[in-house]
């Protein structure tokens, strides 16, 4: 079975207090740990099917969000994580593009 390629992206926010830690996991495996204010992008080859993307922001309080995405065999899926200042967390539905 052909692998799937997934890119997880979070663009640098326009304003956020420095020192806010962000951890992103894919199926429980850490793919990013760093400062929320820097943004990040990482690309991985994974088996096709359903996968869980979890974000954890540490802003004095801890905010978690988990979303399920389905990846197609042989395709490249780009997942753009978006932060909502209103809710103080990532949105429930990231932007997903299949190439």
Secondary structure, DSSP 8 states (H G I E B T S, - for coil): ---EEEEEEE---SS--TT-EEEEEETTEEEEEEEGGG-EEEEEEE-SEEEEEEEEEESSSEEEEEEEEEE-TT-EEEEE--EETTTTEE-SS-EEEE-
